Amino acid sequence: MTAHRDLKRIIRERQSKTGESYTAARAHVMRERATLLGPVAPEPIEKEPLRADAAVLKINRQSARVRVSGESGELTFRSRDVWDIVPGHLVTLVIEKRWTWKGDDYASGRIESPRVDIDKLGLSPLPLRGGEIVDLRADSEPFRRPDPYAPLWRKLTAKPRAGFKMDPIAWGQFPGAGNEENPTCEASERAGAGDYIGARELLMEVLGTDLRCLDAHAHLGNLEFDHSPKQAIVHYEIGMRIGELSLPPDFDGLLRWGHIYNRPFLRCLHGYGLCLWRMGQLPQAKQVFERILALNPNDNQGVRFCWDDVRSGRSWDEMQEREAQHARGCEMIWPVHATTVDSQTLAYQ
């Protein structure tokens, strides 16, 4: 208010000296003031960072390879948040800077809202092959009492069902590759030799090529399982959900273990169920184990033992302790079974 009064006083003093109108005197005063003080710099306007949804294809050490929704190419996104996401996640990118280097697109910023939303990844379902009718009772040795699984096996094999097999890509056999070339098998060997970093990097390369390689998701879950079941279950769930794209609604067929390309999907389901059990979600784990047994009633994975434990209310920690006692030479009440996802349960046979 004081500055406004001073301005008016200066203008009227000029008026009294020159006889100009107030408007003319004011224009002269403002020009003189601008010459003396210089132009006033406008306040900088902060631009809001761009936001876009993107599918995560692979994780590097300090960046992620992503495909931005609505764009045809791929983008390398640098962020401190890359360790919070996994291949197959849908995320929101907060893009603070974007550039091109040697023909490749780059950006940097933050990553928000990682989520599992397979329908928005833009993936084409892998074809499901086969459909021949299979009578497991005629082809298999039955499970009999006192085996707790015997009544469920009889129910699951009561009538012949159509048998299917998944596409070789699910197993890591890509078009044009030789029969002996399988990067997921190589990753398994690296992990078995203790080269976990090398195994992880190779699996990331595989998913950067095709997110539909279910075996790569299963193995990444395996690498995380011991120290972080909450991280492992995300890998298993994404592999499981991508595999489900190939199954029609209310699928009631068989995906038998004997077809090697079915094994990655069954492994993702197995790892998912084990994580649920380990996290104390026994009813949900029971549903997953029953689903695996419905797909492969002859149960080459030992899922029936896990199923019997969770339906009986036995906790993960309880069974781990019992297996530890058995390993120390103590007597066990129940049979030993695979409650871990080590190199044996996910072996590439």
Secondary structure as the mmCIF struct_conf table of DSSP 4:
data_model
#
loop_
_struct_conf.conf_type_id
_struct_conf.id
_struct_conf.beg_label_comp_id
_struct_conf.beg_label_asym_id
_struct_conf.beg_label_seq_id
_struct_conf.end_label_comp_id
_struct_conf.end_label_asym_id
_struct_conf.end_label_seq_id
HELX_RH_AL_P HELX_RH_AL_P1 THR A 2 THR A 18
HELX_RH_AL_P HELX_RH_AL_P2 TYR A 22 LEU A 37
HELX_LH_PP_P HELX_LH_PP_P1 PRO A 39 PRO A 49
STRN STRN1 LEU A 50 ILE A 59
BEND BEND1 ARG A 61 GLN A 62
STRN STRN2 SER A 63 VAL A 68
TURN_TY1_P TURN_TY1_P1 SER A 69 GLY A 70
BEND BEND2 SER A 72 GLY A 73
STRN STRN3 LEU A 75 ARG A 78
TURN_TY1_P TURN_TY1_P2 ARG A 80 ASP A 81
HELX_RH_3T_P HELX_RH_3T_P1 VAL A 82 ASP A 84
TURN_TY1_P TURN_TY1_P3 PRO A 87 GLY A 88
STRN STRN4 LEU A 90 TRP A 101
TURN_TY1_P TURN_TY1_P4 LYS A 102 GLY A 103
STRN STRN5 ASP A 104 ARG A 115
HELX_RH_3T_P HELX_RH_3T_P2 ILE A 118 LYS A 120
BEND BEND3 LEU A 121 LEU A 121
HELX_LH_PP_P HELX_LH_PP_P2 LEU A 123 LEU A 128
STRN STRN6 ARG A 129 VAL A 134
HELX_RH_AL_P HELX_RH_AL_P3 LEU A 136 ASP A 139
BEND BEND4 SER A 140 SER A 140
HELX_LH_PP_P HELX_LH_PP_P3 GLU A 141 PHE A 143
TURN_TY1_P TURN_TY1_P5 ARG A 145 PRO A 146
BEND BEND5 ASP A 147 ASP A 147
TURN_TY1_P TURN_TY1_P6 PRO A 148 TYR A 149
HELX_RH_AL_P HELX_RH_AL_P4 ALA A 150 LEU A 156
TURN_TY1_P TURN_TY1_P7 THR A 157 THR A 157
BEND BEND6 ALA A 158 LYS A 159
STRN STRN7 ARG A 161 LYS A 165
HELX_RH_3T_P HELX_RH_3T_P3 PRO A 168 TRP A 171
TURN_TY1_P TURN_TY1_P8 GLY A 172 GLY A 172
TURN_TY1_P TURN_TY1_P9 PRO A 175 GLY A 176
TURN_TY1_P TURN_TY1_P10 ASN A 179 GLU A 180
HELX_RH_AL_P HELX_RH_AL_P5 PRO A 183 GLY A 192
TURN_TY1_P TURN_TY1_P11 ALA A 193 GLY A 194
HELX_RH_AL_P HELX_RH_AL_P6 TYR A 196 THR A 209
TURN_TY1_P TURN_TY1_P12 LEU A 211 ARG A 212
HELX_RH_AL_P HELX_RH_AL_P7 LEU A 214 PHE A 225
TURN_TY1_P TURN_TY1_P13 ASP A 226 HIS A 227
HELX_RH_AL_P HELX_RH_AL_P8 PRO A 229 GLU A 244
TURN_TY1_P TURN_TY1_P14 LEU A 245 SER A 246
BEND BEND7 LEU A 247 LEU A 247
HELX_LH_PP_P HELX_LH_PP_P4 PRO A 248 PRO A 248
TURN_TY1_P TURN_TY1_P15 PRO A 249 ASP A 250
STRN STRN8 LEU A 254 LEU A 254
TURN_TY1_P TURN_TY1_P16 TRP A 257 GLY A 258
BEND BEND8 HIS A 259 HIS A 259
HELX_RH_3T_P HELX_RH_3T_P4 ILE A 260 ASN A 262
HELX_RH_AL_P HELX_RH_AL_P9 ARG A 263 ARG A 278
TURN_TY1_P TURN_TY1_P17 MET A 279 GLY A 280
HELX_RH_AL_P HELX_RH_AL_P10 LEU A 282 LEU A 295
TURN_TY1_P TURN_TY1_P18 PRO A 297 ASN A 298
TURN_TY1_P TURN_TY1_P19 ASN A 300 GLN A 301
HELX_RH_AL_P HELX_RH_AL_P11 VAL A 303 ARG A 311
TURN_TY1_P TURN_TY1_P20 SER A 312 GLY A 313
HELX_RH_AL_P HELX_RH_AL_P12 TRP A 316 ALA A 327
TURN_TY1_P TURN_TY1_P21 ARG A 328 GLY A 329
BEND BEND9 ILE A 333 TRP A 334
BEND BEND10 THR A 340 THR A 340
BEND BEND11 ASP A 342 ASP A 342
TURN_TY1_P TURN_TY1_P22 SER A 343 LEU A 346
#
